[in-house]
Amino acid sequence: MRITSTSCICPVLVCLCFVQRCYGAAHHGSIKVTRNQTKHIEGETEVHHRPKRGWVWNQFFVLEEHMGPDPQYVGKLHSNSDKGDGSVKYILTGEGAGTIFIIDDTTGDIHSTKSLDREQKTHYVLHAQAIDRRTNKPLEPESEFIIKVQDINDNAPKFTDGPYIVTVPEMSEMGTSVLQVTATDADDPTYGNSARVVYSILQGQPYFSVDPKTGVIRTALHNMDREAREHYSVVIQAKDMAGQVGGLSGSTTVNITLTDVNDNPPRFPQKHYQLYVPESAQVGSAVGKIKANDADTGSNADMKYTIINGDGSGVFSISTDKETREGILSLKKPLNYEKKKSYTLNIEGANTHLDFRFSHLGPFKDVTMLKIIVGDVDEPPLFTMPSYVMEVYENAKIGTAVGTVTAQDPDTANSLVRYFIDHNTEEDRYFTIDASTGTIKTAKIFDREETPWYNITVAASEIDNPGLVSHVPVGVKILDVNDNPPELARDYDVVVCENAKPGQVIQTVTATDKDNSANGARFHFSLDEGLSLNPNFTLRDNEDNTASILTRRRRYSRTTQDIYYLPVLISDGGVPPLSSSSTLTIRVCACERDGRVRTCHAEAFLSSAGLSTGALIAILLCVVILLAIVVLFITLRRSKKEPLIISEEDVRENVVTYDDEGGGEEDTEAFDITALRNPSAAEELKYRRDVRPEVKPAPKHHPSSGLDSIDVQEFIKQRLAEADLDPSVPPYDSLQTYAYEGHRSEAGSISSLDSATTHSDQDYNYLGDWGPEFKKLAELYGEIESERTT
């Protein structure tokens, strides 16, 4: 099939068509064409004949952005099988077939029905086929071809990264590169000059220039000064068609800022300054400021101020404020108008960051002269010393002079001064001061051991101007007086072994004294001379503020005496010397042969008799076994129901239980209570059933008086004696119970047990007059009275 096109084809496109034609031939050569193949019977060789290409085809071109009223003609398809009789039908498939590209199925003419944009799609791949209109069978194999969209200059160059912000140092050399800008053109760079861009500068001359091909912006002047102009706005244009007339263009803005370099030295606005400073200014305070101007910025404007000479260099100092770049003038020493009324200073301000490329513009420093005038002010009194230290003995009498402070008015008027103490703390109340002379005296009695030092504040003011007050600290040291006797440093636990030898040191003691070393550094130890010679222990003064306790004899026994007391007399070396007596407690303990204490308790006595630890353990086990047997025996005996005392009439240890009802208050036969009234009713002797008595108990002695005269206390004493002397008492405690109530009271008994044997003459008839509430009681006592009468 032959493809023809009305578009003009450049030599480059002819080459492309040739390549495409070769590619299509190779591609379609792989298609199997059955109508040109001869098939032989089985066993014979199959012979393939290469078919003759029936298509003639080429690339088609279509212009983009076609705005005509009619569809744009693209090209024509033609097959060798087409005889012109309309029997061949052409079919177009692929990208845009039927929508963008349409084909006349009879003639094979292809048209574009829409306006195309090459920047959106550069080409379309389609497939063409010729078929028999009557049989619908393909006359030629399907063939592929391309329709390329031909570019026109319809896109202007664009700066995708603009606008730009860039900096360049001031004073740069001419031709210094600033920035490279790039514009892009969406047109086809391989076709014509539609995408060929050139650059030009529309605004920013004569300060900057641009390379027309590369877009590099450079400085166009020498020594551009930031202090003269800092910001520049440069407009760059990019134009396609190589800058020819009719080309499209785009522009962008480049904002260029000149950065600072240190090309300007500092300068003081004036060569002479004057400053007023009152003499009352505090040392270390700022008294003034001074500043040198620098046209540079940032670190290029940093500077340092110094005092290079002048008579006030020792009185004043200067420092630099890094934020404001000012020189801060401070006072190093106090001012005194009466001594010096003015000072002169030469102050220098110099840059700290120098750029040697611009050293020829220097020097980068400047000097000015500052005159300081000292102002006269009314000053408070001035003490002769910045602080005072005084001393006074403890126990000094109230009113004792401690010391004197002195202050004077520094002004020429020399006013009188008044002194006083600020009673802000408790310590200030221990002293008083003479308002005229400044003499400090004691107001209380001091104890150095309680408070060894006092700090007070003394104030002085002018009498004519009390508002001007100055203060001075005064320290008062309390001197020591030997008023505390020495004593033992601690409570000593002194131990002496039973096997100690004579002259053996058993303890070393030390002493302390609340007084300072001047009144108690040397201690003397001795035994109390007022007592008789101690035969057991003695004391030796080691003359180093310690003493040793020694034994006087051999062997000590805890069984004889386990604690000894040794009075010790301690005296100091103060004036006058003081002494005190302390008593040491010495315990006797059992020790090993190497002197280690074994025990100091009494339960270790058996061990000292020669019994070993194993023997003691065996004895303890035997005792525990015996106790267990006794407890078991008692438990078994108590489990029996039989009473321990053989007595049938002793109702005090028996509980009588019966189920019949008693006869009321008149029934006295069920229980004999006479035993409770008189202990003589009990048996004279009671034998215990758990042991057999071997010795008859001692007879009891009764008082010669009658039974009613027996005293309860005497009765209890008799029973206690019988229990103590009874040899048949078992080896455990027994409870003896006595229920004796004592003999009859003269007032008579109020018990109802004996009411049946007494008669009363009381008349109970009046109970009937008490009302219905007492009716039952009146009837009860009325019957009793009638029975008694009967």
SEFI-50110 format. One record per residue (C-alpha): x, y, z; residue in three letters. Coordinates in steps of 0.1 Angstrom, whole numbers, padded with zeros to 4 digits, always signed. Layout:
N
XYZAla;...
//
This chain:
790
+0000+0000+0000Met;+0013+0034-0009Arg;+0010+0064+0015Ile;+0011+0099+0002Thr;+0011+0132+0020Ser;+0007+0167+0009Thr;+0029+0180+0037Ser;+0064+0192+0027Cys;+0091+0169+0040Ile;+0124+0183+0050Cys;+0156+0162+0044Pro;+0157+0153+0081Val;+0122+0139+0080Leu;+0131+0120+0048Val;+0158+0103+0068Cys;+0134+0095+0096Leu;+0109+0081+0071Cys;+0136+0059+0057Phe;+0144+0046+0092Val;+0108+0041+0099Gln;+0103+0023+0066Arg;+0131-0001+0075Cys;+0116-0007+0109Tyr;+0082-0014+0094Gly;+0097-0038+0069Ala;+0114-0057+0096Ala;+0084-0057+0117His;+0059-0068+0091His;+0083-0094+0078Gly;+0076-0114+0108Ser;+0039-0116+0100Ile;+0027-0149+0086Lys;+0011-0145+0052Val;-0008-0177+0044Thr;-0019-0169+0009Arg;+0017-0169-0003Asn;+0026-0202+0014Gln;+0026-0237-0003Thr;+0018-0266+0020Lys;+0030-0301+0009His;+0019-0335+0020Ile;+0033-0351+0052Glu;+0069-0361+0050Gly;+0078-0335+0024Glu;+0097-0303+0030Thr;+0075-0272+0036Glu;+0087-0244+0013Val;+0082-0207+0025His;+0080-0179-0001His;+0087-0143+0012Arg;+0056-0123+0003Pro;+0058-0092-0017Lys;+0049-0061+0004Arg;+0016-0048-0008Gly;+0017-0016+0014Trp;+0035+0017+0005Val;+0036+0039+0036Trp;+0054+0069+0052Asn;+0052+0092+0082Gln;+0024+0118+0082Phe;+0028+0153+0096Phe;+0001+0176+0109Val;+0005+0212+0121Leu;-0005+0219+0157Glu;-0030+0246+0166Glu;-0049+0244+0133His;-0077+0269+0135Met;-0093+0265+0100Gly;-0130+0258+0095Pro;-0124+0226+0075Asp;-0106+0194+0088Pro;-0069+0195+0081Gln;-0058+0171+0054Tyr;-0031+0147+0067Val;-0024+0122+0039Gly;-0036+0093+0019Lys;-0035+0055+0021Leu;-0034+0033-0010His;-0031-0004-0017Ser;-0018-0020-0048Asn;-0049-0042-0047Ser;-0070-0011-0052Asp;-0081-0009-0088Lys;-0102+0021-0082Gly;-0135+0003-0085Asp;-0144+0008-0048Gly;-0139-0029-0039Ser;-0112-0020-0014Val;-0122-0007+0020Lys;-0097+0011+0042Tyr;-0099+0008+0080Ile;-0080+0031+0105Leu;-0074+0021+0141Thr;-0051+0032+0169Gly;-0046+0065+0188Glu;-0072+0091+0180Gly;-0088+0070+0152Ala;-0124+0079+0147Gly;-0122+0109+0170Thr;-0092+0130+0160Ile;-0083+0113+0127Phe;-0109+0101+0102Ile;-0104+0082+0070Ile;-0124+0079+0038Asp;-0128+0041+0035Asp;-0130+0043-0002Thr;-0102+0068-0012Thr;-0080+0063+0019Gly;-0078+0101+0026Asp;-0070+0109+0063Ile;-0081+0142+0079His;-0076+0158+0114Ser;-0109+0170+0128Thr;-0094+0187+0160Lys;-0068+0213+0168Ser;-0037+0195+0182Leu;-0011+0207+0207Asp;+0024+0193+0203Arg;+0033+0202+0239Glu;+0006+0178+0251Gln;+0012+0150+0226Lys;+0040+0149+0200Thr;+0028+0120+0178His;+0001+0094+0173Tyr;+0005+0057+0165Val;-0022+0042+0142Leu;-0028+0010+0122His;-0042+0008+0086Ala;-0057-0022+0069Gln;-0072-0028+0035Ala;-0100-0054+0032Ile;-0122-0067+0004Asp;-0155-0048+0007Arg;-0175-0078-0006Arg;-0158-0106+0015Thr;-0145-0085+0044Asn;-0112-0104+0040Lys;-0080-0085+0044Pro;-0062-0078+0012Leu;-0030-0068+0029Glu;-0016-0074+0064Pro;-0023-0046+0090Glu;+0004-0019+0089Ser;+0015+0006+0115Glu;+0023+0042+0109Phe;+0029+0075+0128Ile;+0013+0109+0126Ile;+0037+0135+0141Lys;+0024+0169+0153Val;+0045+0195+0137Gln;+0056+0223+0161Asp;+0048+0260+0157Ile;+0061+0288+0179Asn;+0032+0290+0203Asp;+0049+0290+0237Asn;+0068+0319+0253Ala;+0099+0313+0274Pro;+0092+0310+0312Lys;+0114+0315+0343Phe;+0102+0287+0365Thr;+0122+0298+0396Asp;+0116+0335+0395Gly;+0115+0360+0411Pro;+0150+0357+0425Tyr;+0166+0371+0456Ile;+0204+0372+0457Val;+0232+0391+0474Thr;+0266+0402+0464Val;+0293+0419+0485Pro;+0297+0456+0481Glu;+0330+0469+0466Met;+0331+0438+0444Ser;+0352+0439+0412Glu;+0334+0446+0379Met;+0322+0413+0362Gly;+0316+0395+0395Thr;+0291+0368+0389Ser;+0258+0374+0408Val;+0234+0347+0395Leu;+0225+0325+0365Gln;+0189+0326+0354Val;+0174+0300+0331Thr;+0142+0302+0310Ala;+0125+0272+0295Thr;+0105+0270+0262Asp;+0079+0243+0257Ala;+0083+0243+0219Asp;+0102+0217+0200Asp;+0140+0225+0203Pro;+0147+0202+0173Thr;+0125+0221+0149Tyr;+0133+0257+0139Gly;+0141+0284+0164Asn;+0109+0282+0184Ser;+0128+0270+0215Ala;+0161+0290+0210Arg;+0162+0316+0238Val;+0184+0347+0242Val;+0186+0368+0274Tyr;+0186+0406+0277Ser;+0184+0431+0306Ile;+0154+0454+0306Leu;+0161+0471+0340Gln;+0192+0474+0361Gly;+0216+0491+0339Gln;+0243+0503+0342Pro;+0249+0484+0374Tyr;+0245+0449+0361Phe;+0247+0430+0328Ser;+0235+0396+0316Val;+0251+0371+0292Asp;+0226+0366+0263Pro;+0233+0329+0258Lys;+0240+0316+0294Thr;+0218+0340+0314Gly;+0246+0348+0339Val;+0241+0382+0356Ile;+0273+0401+0365Arg;+0282+0434+0381Thr;+0289+0462+0356Ala;+0305+0489+0378Leu;+0335+0491+0401His;+0332+0495+0439Asn;+0295+0496+0443Met;+0290+0511+0478Asp;+0263+0496+0501Arg;+0262+0528+0522Glu;+0253+0547+0490Ala;+0227+0522+0477Arg;+0219+0488+0491Glu;+0190+0473+0470His;+0187+0469+0432Tyr;+0158+0454+0412Ser;+0170+0439+0379Val;+0145+0427+0352Val;+0158+0400+0328Ile;+0140+0391+0295Gln;+0142+0357+0277Ala;+0131+0358+0240Lys;+0128+0328+0216Asp;+0133+0326+0178Met;+0169+0336+0187Ala;+0157+0371+0195Gly;+0143+0378+0161Gln;+0113+0399+0154Val;+0081+0380+0161Gly;+0096+0358+0188Gly;+0078+0353+0221Leu;+0094+0365+0253Ser;+0091+0362+0291Gly;+0107+0382+0319Ser;+0116+0378+0356Thr;+0128+0401+0384Thr;+0161+0396+0403Val;+0163+0415+0436Asn;+0200+0421+0444Ile;+0212+0433+0478Thr;+0247+0445+0485Leu;+0261+0429+0516Thr;+0283+0449+0540Asp;+0321+0448+0543Val;+0342+0467+0568Asn;+0351+0497+0545Asp;+0340+0525+0569Asn;+0361+0534+0601Pro;+0343+0545+0633Pro;+0340+0582+0640Arg;+0330+0601+0672Phe;+0305+0629+0664Pro;+0324+0653+0686Gln;+0360+0657+0696Lys;+0352+0670+0731His;+0326+0658+0756Tyr;+0318+0669+0791Gln;+0301+0647+0819Leu;+0288+0656+0853Tyr;+0291+0629+0880Val;+0281+0636+0917Pro;+0306+0626+0944Glu;+0279+0603+0959Ser;+0280+0579+0929Ala;+0285+0543+0941Gln;+0316+0524+0931Val;+0308+0500+0902Gly;+0279+0520+0890Ser;+0276+0534+0854Ala;+0280+0571+0853Val;+0278+0578+0815Gly;+0277+0566+0779Lys;+0296+0575+0748Ile;+0293+0562+0712Lys;+0313+0563+0680Ala;+0293+0560+0647Asn;+0301+0534+0621Asp;+0283+0532+0588Ala;+0289+0495+0585Asp;+0265+0469+0600Thr;+0268+0436+0618Gly;+0302+0424+0630Ser;+0318+0450+0607Asn;+0305+0477+0631Ala;+0316+0460+0663Asp;+0341+0481+0683Met;+0359+0483+0716Lys;+0363+0514+0738Tyr;+0394+0520+0759Thr;+0408+0548+0780Ile;+0443+0554+0766Ile;+0454+0582+0789Asn;+0442+0609+0813Gly;+0443+0616+0850Asp;+0411+0597+0856Gly;+0422+0564+0841Ser;+0426+0549+0876Gly;+0392+0563+0889Val;+0370+0554+0859Phe;+0367+0523+0836Ser;+0349+0518+0803Ile;+0333+0488+0787Ser;+0314+0481+0755Thr;+0277+0472+0752Asp;+0276+0447+0724Lys;+0239+0454+0716Glu;+0240+0491+0713Thr;+0278+0494+0706Arg;+0281+0521+0732Glu;+0309+0527+0757Gly;+0297+0524+0793Ile;+0317+0546+0817Leu;+0318+0531+0853Ser;+0333+0543+0886Leu;+0362+0523+0900Lys;+0369+0544+0931Lys;+0348+0567+0952Pro;+0348+0604+0943Leu;+0355+0632+0967Asn;+0346+0667+0957Tyr;+0367+0681+0985Glu;+0399+0664+0971Lys;+0394+0666+0933Lys;+0368+0684+0914Lys;+0374+0672+0878Ser;+0390+0645+0856Tyr;+0401+0643+0820Thr;+0399+0611+0799Leu;+0410+0602+0763Asn;+0387+0575+0749Ile;+0394+0555+0718Glu;+0369+0535+0698Gly;+0383+0509+0673Ala;+0368+0482+0651Asn;+0374+0446+0662Thr;+0370+0429+0628His;+0392+0444+0602Leu;+0393+0436+0564Asp;+0428+0441+0552Phe;+0416+0446+0516Arg;+0403+0480+0527Phe;+0431+0490+0551Ser;+0439+0519+0528His;+0406+0535+0539Leu;+0417+0535+0575Gly;+0427+0539+0603Pro;+0396+0521+0616Phe;+0396+0539+0650Lys;+0390+0573+0664Asp;+0398+0592+0696Val;+0378+0618+0717Thr;+0384+0637+0749Met;+0360+0635+0779Leu;+0361+0659+0808Lys;+0343+0647+0840Ile;+0330+0673+0865Ile;+0326+0661+0901Val;+0295+0675+0918Gly;+0294+0684+0955Asp;+0267+0667+0975Val;+0259+0665+1012Asp;+0274+0632+1023Glu;+0267+0610+1054Pro;+0293+0607+1081Pro;+0323+0586+1073Leu;+0336+0560+1098Phe;+0374+0560+1103Thr;+0374+0522+1097Met;+0354+0500+1074Pro;+0347+0476+1103Ser;+0355+0472+1140Tyr;+0365+0442+1161Val;+0362+0445+1199Met;+0367+0422+1229Glu;+0350+0418+1263Val;+0353+0391+1290Tyr;+0323+0369+1298Glu;+0306+0375+1331Asn;+0315+0412+1328Ala;+0292+0436+1347Lys;+0265+0455+1328Ile;+0277+0488+1316Gly;+0313+0476+1310Thr;+0329+0496+1281Ala;+0337+0474+1251Val;+0351+0499+1226Gly;+0345+0532+1207Thr;+0336+0539+1171Val;+0344+0572+1154Thr;+0328+0589+1124Ala;+0332+0624+1108Gln;+0313+0646+1084Asp;+0334+0646+1052Pro;+0318+0678+1039Asp;+0333+0712+1046Thr;+0306+0720+1071Ala;+0319+0693+1094Asn;+0286+0688+1112Ser;+0283+0670+1145Leu;+0276+0632+1144Val;+0251+0612+1165Arg;+0256+0574+1170Tyr;+0230+0547+1175Phe;+0226+0509+1172Ile;+0201+0494+1148Asp;+0182+0470+1171His;+0171+0447+1142Asn;+0183+0415+1158Thr;+0185+0400+1193Glu;+0223+0404+1193Glu;+0219+0442+1190Asp;+0201+0443+1224Arg;+0231+0431+1243Tyr;+0249+0464+1238Phe;+0243+0502+1241Thr;+0262+0531+1226Ile;+0268+0566+1237Asp;+0251+0589+1211Ala;+0278+0616+1214Ser;+0311+0597+1219Thr;+0303+0564+1202Gly;+0314+0543+1232Thr;+0298+0508+1232Ile;+0289+0492+1265Lys;+0274+0459+1277Thr;+0237+0457+1284Ala;+0235+0420+1296Lys;+0257+0393+1311Ile;+0275+0372+1286Phe;+0283+0335+1286Asp;+0310+0326+1261Arg;+0301+0289+1262Glu;+0266+0299+1250Glu;+0275+0326+1224Thr;+0312+0333+1217Pro;+0307+0361+1192Trp;+0283+0390+1185Tyr;+0278+0410+1153Asn;+0261+0444+1156Ile;+0256+0473+1133Thr;+0264+0509+1144Val;+0249+0538+1125Ala;+0260+0574+1124Ala;+0240+0604+1112Ser;+0245+0642+1110Glu;+0226+0661+1137Ile;+0217+0687+1111Asp;+0206+0662+1085Asn;+0194+0629+1102Pro;+0184+0615+1068Gly;+0221+0610+1059Leu;+0230+0578+1077Val;+0261+0555+1073Ser;+0266+0521+1089His;+0296+0501+1100Val;+0297+0464+1112Pro;+0311+0458+1147Val;+0322+0423+1158Gly;+0324+0417+1196Val;+0344+0387+1207Lys;+0336+0373+1241Ile;+0368+0364+1260Leu;+0368+0333+1282Asp;+0369+0331+1320Val;+0375+0299+1338Asn;+0340+0293+1350Asp;+0334+0257+1340Asn;+0350+0227+1358Pro;+0363+0198+1338Pro;+0344+0165+1336Glu;+0348+0131+1321Leu;+0345+0131+1283Ala;+0318+0104+1284Arg;+0301+0077+1305Asp;+0327+0049+1306Tyr;+0318+0013+1309Asp;+0347-0001+1329Val;+0352-0038+1332Val;+0376-0058+1353Val;+0383-0095+1347Cys;+0380-0119+1376Glu;+0415-0132+1367Asn;+0431-0096+1366Ala;+0466-0091+1380Lys;+0478-0063+1402Pro;+0488-0032+1384Gly;+0469-0040+1352Gln;+0454-0011+1333Val;+0417-0017+1328Ile;+0406+0017+1314Gln;+0420+0050+1301Thr;+0398+0081+1307Val;+0398+0116+1293Thr;+0382+0148+1303Ala;+0366+0178+1286Thr;+0362+0215+1296Asp;+0337+0239+1281Lys;+0362+0267+1286Asp;+0388+0274+1258Asn;+0423+0260+1258Ser;+0437+0289+1278Ala;+0416+0280+1308Asn;+0414+0243+1306Gly;+0440+0227+1283Ala;+0458+0208+1311Arg;+0439+0184+1333Phe;+0450+0167+1365His;+0435+0134+1376Phe;+0435+0120+1412Ser;+0415+0100+1436Leu;+0395+0117+1462Asp;+0419+0123+1491Glu;+0390+0127+1516Gly;+0383+0090+1513Leu;+0403+0061+1526Ser;+0428+0043+1505Leu;+0410+0022+1479Asn;+0423-0014+1483Pro;+0409-0026+1449Asn;+0418+0001+1423Phe;+0441+0031+1419Thr;+0445+0059+1393Leu;+0476+0071+1374Arg;+0477+0105+1358Asp;+0494+0102+1324Asn;+0501+0139+1322Glu;+0486+0141+1286Asp;+0450+0149+1297Asn;+0443+0112+1302Thr;+0444+0089+1332Ala;+0447+0051+1336Ser;+0427+0030+1360Ile;+0448+0002+1375Leu;+0440-0028+1397Thr;+0456-0032+1431Arg;+0451-0068+1439Arg;+0448-0102+1422Arg;+0415-0119+1413Arg;+0380-0105+1417Tyr;+0349-0126+1423Ser;+0314-0117+1411Arg;+0299-0139+1438Thr;+0315-0117+1464Thr;+0310-0083+1447Gln;+0302-0077+1411Asp;+0302-0038+1410Ile;+0328-0013+1424Tyr;+0326+0025+1425Tyr;+0357+0046+1421Leu;+0354+0084+1427Pro;+0378+0104+1404Val;+0388+0140+1410Leu;+0395+0162+1379Ile;+0410+0197+1380Ser;+0420+0221+1352Asp;+0449+0245+1348Gly;+0428+0277+1347Gly;+0430+0308+1369Val;+0416+0301+1394Pro;+0417+0263+1389Pro;+0384+0245+1390Leu;+0377+0208+1398Ser;+0349+0183+1398Ser;+0344+0147+1410Ser;+0330+0119+1389Ser;+0324+0083+1399Thr;+0333+0054+1376Leu;+0313+0022+1378Thr;+0335-0009+1375Ile;+0319-0043+1367Arg;+0334-0076+1374Val;+0332-0100+1345Cys;+0344-0135+1335Ala;+0371-0132+1308Cys;+0390-0155+1285Glu;+0427-0160+1290Arg;+0435-0135+1263Asp;+0414-0108+1282Gly;+0382-0110+1261Arg;+0351-0106+1282Val;+0330-0138+1282Arg;+0301-0127+1303Thr;+0291-0105+1331Cys;+0258-0122+1341His;+0251-0143+1371Ala;+0239-0174+1352Glu;+0275-0180+1343Ala;+0285-0189+1379Phe;+0283-0227+1373Leu;+0306-0223+1343Ser;+0332-0208+1366Ser;+0330-0238+1389Ala;+0344-0260+1361Gly;+0313-0273+1343Leu;+0316-0273+1306Ser;+0290-0261+1282Thr;+0280-0296+1273Gly;+0274-0305+1310Ala;+0252-0274+1314Leu;+0231-0284+1284Ile;+0227-0320+1298Ala;+0215-0306+1332Ile;+0190-0283+1315Leu;+0176-0312+1294Leu;+0171-0333+1326Cys;+0153-0304+1343Val;+0130-0300+1313Val;+0122-0337+1312Ile;+0114-0338+1350Leu;+0091-0308+1346Leu;+0073-0325+1317Ala;+0068-0356+1338Ile;+0053-0336+1367Val;+0030-0316+1344Val;+0018-0349+1328Leu;+0012-0364+1363Phe;-0008-0334+1375Ile;-0029-0335+1343Thr;-0038-0371+1348Leu;-0047-0366+1384Arg;-0069-0337+1377Arg;-0088-0357+1350Ser;-0103-0379+1377Lys;-0136-0370+1393Lys;-0126-0378+1429Glu;-0120-0350+1453Pro;-0086-0344+1467Leu;-0098-0339+1503Ile;-0116-0368+1522Ile;-0145-0350+1536Ser;-0182-0357+1533Glu;-0194-0327+1552Glu;-0172-0300+1537Asp;-0198-0284+1515Val;-0175-0255+1505Arg;-0158-0275+1479Glu;-0189-0296+1467Asn;-0216-0287+1443Val;-0249-0303+1452Val;-0272-0310+1423Thr;-0308-0321+1426Tyr;-0338-0320+1404Asp;-0367-0315+1429Asp;-0380-0281+1437Glu;-0372-0267+1471Gly;-0396-0257+1498Gly;-0389-0220+1494Gly;-0374-0198+1520Glu;-0385-0221+1548Glu;-0366-0251+1535Asp;-0333-0253+1553Thr;-0328-0290+1554Glu;-0314-0294+1518Ala;-0282-0276+1526Phe;-0264-0271+1559Asp;-0251-0235+1560Ile;-0238-0236+1595Thr;-0204-0244+1581Ala;-0204-0210+1563Leu;-0211-0193+1595Arg;-0185-0208+1618Asn;-0152-0224+1606Pro;-0153-0246+1637Ser;-0179-0267+1621Ala;-0153-0281+1596Ala;-0133-0311+1604Glu;-0102-0307+1625Glu;-0079-0324+1601Leu;-0082-0332+1564Lys;-0061-0358+1548Tyr;-0051-0355+1512Arg;-0057-0386+1490Arg;-0029-0380+1465Asp;-0001-0385+1491Val;+0003-0404+1523Arg;+0011-0383+1554Pro;+0041-0395+1574Glu;+0040-0369+1602Val;+0009-0359+1619Lys;+0003-0322+1616Pro;+0007-0299+1645Ala;-0024-0295+1666Pro;-0044-0264+1661Lys;-0048-0239+1690His;-0083-0225+1694His;-0089-0195+1715Pro;-0104-0201+1748Ser;-0134-0180+1740Ser;-0166-0194+1724Gly;-0172-0202+1688Leu;-0188-0169+1681Asp;-0156-0150+1691Ser;-0134-0166+1665Ile;-0118-0138+1643Asp;-0116-0143+1606Val;-0080-0130+1603Gln;-0069-0154+1629Glu;-0087-0182+1612Phe;-0070-0175+1579Ile;-0036-0173+1596Lys;-0041-0208+1612Gln;-0050-0223+1578Arg;-0020-0207+1562Leu;+0003-0221+1589Ala;-0012-0256+1584Glu;-0005-0254+1547Ala;+0031-0243+1552Asp;+0039-0269+1578Leu;+0020-0298+1562Asp;+0047-0323+1550Pro;+0021-0340+1527Ser;+0018-0309+1506Val;+0025-0319+1469Pro;+0053-0301+1450Pro;+0029-0277+1434Tyr;+0008-0248+1445Asp;-0027-0257+1458Ser;-0057-0234+1462Leu;-0072-0231+1497Gln;-0107-0218+1496Thr;-0124-0203+1527Tyr;-0159-0191+1527Ala;-0163-0179+1562Tyr;-0186-0150+1565Glu;-0177-0140+1600Gly;-0198-0139+1632His;-0232-0124+1635Arg;-0235-0087+1633Ser;-0252-0068+1661Glu;-0275-0053+1635Ala;-0289-0087+1626Gly;-0291-0104+1593Ser;-0311-0092+1564Ile;-0310-0125+1547Ser;-0343-0143+1539Ser;-0328-0176+1549Leu;-0335-0169+1586Asp;-0367-0151+1581Ser;-0388-0181+1590Ala;-0374-0183+1626Thr;-0381-0147+1634Thr;-0414-0129+1641His;-0423-0093+1635Ser;-0449-0072+1651Asp;-0453-0051+1620Gln;-0489-0044+1609Asp;-0494-0046+1572Tyr;-0530-0035+1570Asn;-0520-0001+1558Tyr;-0510-0016+1525Leu;-0547-0019+1516Gly;-0549+0019+1517Asp;-0522+0024+1491Trp;-0545+0017+1461Gly;-0550-0010+1435Pro;-0513-0011+1427Glu;-0505-0026+1461Phe;-0536-0049+1463Lys;-0517-0081+1457Lys;-0490-0072+1482Leu;-0516-0064+1508Ala;-0534-0097+1502Glu;-0500-0116+1505Leu;-0490-0101+1538Tyr;-0526-0103+1551Gly;-0526-0141+1546Glu;-0492-0143+1563Ile;-0505-0123+1592Glu;-0536-0145+1595Ser;-0517-0177+1594Glu;-0493-0164+1621Arg;-0523-0155+1643Thr;-0539-0189+1637Thr;
//
